[in-house]
Amino acid sequence: NAGVMQNPRHLVRRRGQEARLRCSPMKGHSHVYWYRQLPEEGLKFMVYLQKENIIDESGMPKERFSAEFPKEGPSILRIQQVVRGDSAAYFCASSLAGTGVYEQYFGPGTRLTVT
Amino acid sequence: DAKTTQPPSMDCAEGRAANLPCNHSTISGNEYVYWYRQIHSQGPQYIIHGLKNNETNEMASLIITEDRKSSTLILPHATLRDTAVYYCIVNAYGGSQGNLIFGKGTKLSVKP
């Protein structure tokens, strides 16, 4: 039983480049969540998606960030024109159904470093 | 902001029970209490959750007070590998809001 998978595990980008982070949920899970953890800070929610739908993006920065969860394939978090402040660990989680009763299972994270 | 209050840090001797408290005095009737932990810089790990009744699984026990305003996570025989930041989170059932709100948690240090 594979858990939540994220790739790459480490990503280095220069300022102004694009970063693409991928998340494959656990088998059978159709709900995906993205969180960001800045250095020495707690986890902050970014976005909640179901297949082909964004359910809640209240934590997503208004510019440069976007997320999708297509019918086929992994969920993608895209950061355009990265800046040094985007350096952080990005965690993806998945759940069997809508949150509340159903716990979220987290992946190992992608560590983004912007130089 | 997090709806829970936890002590910032606790120590526990290896092999002893670790009791981690959490206050959630404003919890609503449809909100569950969840516990997660984050070991070093790994992804958070689900531990246990409950609504009203006490719960137990292979990792821990969760004791929720009758008024549901506080709870305690119990690791019955703490090991060095249980050293982590433990997060107590309340989350509603059935809403479209999917996010878990992580506060600062309790940093548990298990000492030999």
Boltz contact constraints between the chains, C-beta under 6 A:
constraints:
  - contact:
      token1: [A, 33]
      token2: [B, 98]
      max_distance: 6.0
  - contact:
      token1: [A, 42]
      token2: [B, 102]
      max_distance: 6.0
  - contact:
      token1: [A, 42]
      token2: [B, 104]
      max_distance: 6.0
  - contact:
      token1: [A, 43]
      token2: [B, 102]
      max_distance: 6.0
  - contact:
      token1: [A, 45]
      token2: [B, 99]
      max_distance: 6.0
  - contact:
      token1: [A, 48]
      token2: [B, 98]
      max_distance: 6.0
  - contact:
      token1: [A, 55]
      token2: [B, 96]
      max_distance: 6.0
  - contact:
      token1: [A, 55]
      token2: [B, 98]
      max_distance: 6.0
  - contact:
      token1: [A, 56]
      token2: [B, 97]
      max_distance: 6.0
  - contact:
      token1: [A, 56]
      token2: [B, 98]
      max_distance: 6.0
  - contact:
      token1: [A, 91]
      token2: [B, 43]
      max_distance: 6.0
  - contact:
      token1: [A, 99]
      token2: [B, 98]
      max_distance: 6.0
  - contact:
      token1: [A, 100]
      token2: [B, 91]
      max_distance: 6.0
  - contact:
      token1: [A, 100]
      token2: [B, 92]
      max_distance: 6.0
  - contact:
      token1: [A, 100]
      token2: [B, 93]
      max_distance: 6.0
  - contact:
      token1: [A, 100]
      token2: [B, 94]
      max_distance: 6.0
  - contact:
      token1: [A, 101]
      token2: [B, 93]
      max_distance: 6.0
  - contact:
      token1: [A, 103]
      token2: [B, 46]
      max_distance: 6.0
  - contact:
      token1: [A, 106]
      token2: [B, 43]
      max_distance: 6.0
  - contact:
      token1: [A, 106]
      token2: [B, 44]
      max_distance: 6.0
  - contact:
      token1: [A, 107]
      token2: [B, 43]
      max_distance: 6.0
  - contact:
      token1: [A, 108]
      token2: [B, 43]
      max_distance: 6.0
  - contact:
      token1: [A, 109]
      token2: [B, 43]
      max_distance: 6.0
